[in-house]
């Protein structure tokens, strides 16, 4: 419930899931739960926590299209996630946006 800033106990649950080495997280559907007044800064702690907990080795990004268009355009969502991971290395970004999905989904 990002819209209502329900970071806890969600944060602890994500950390618990991340301790399971055979689990991969997918960052998708975030804007749908952030409400009409979403912003990149409102999403940042949630997305950053998932990446911190799972590392770039076990996270995939999903567009959640067309559901994301309830509160934003796909272009806005892409710009937001790119801003959030802007300081990640090109290799980490490649894992998030492509390599991990190829591995997990056996594409």
Secondary structure, DSSP 8 states (H G I E B T S, - for coil): -GGGT--TTHHHHHHHHHTSTT--EEE-STGGGT-TT--HHHHHHHHHHHHHHH-GGGEEE---TTGGGGTS-HHHHHHHHHHHTTTS-HHHHHIIIIIHHHHHTT-
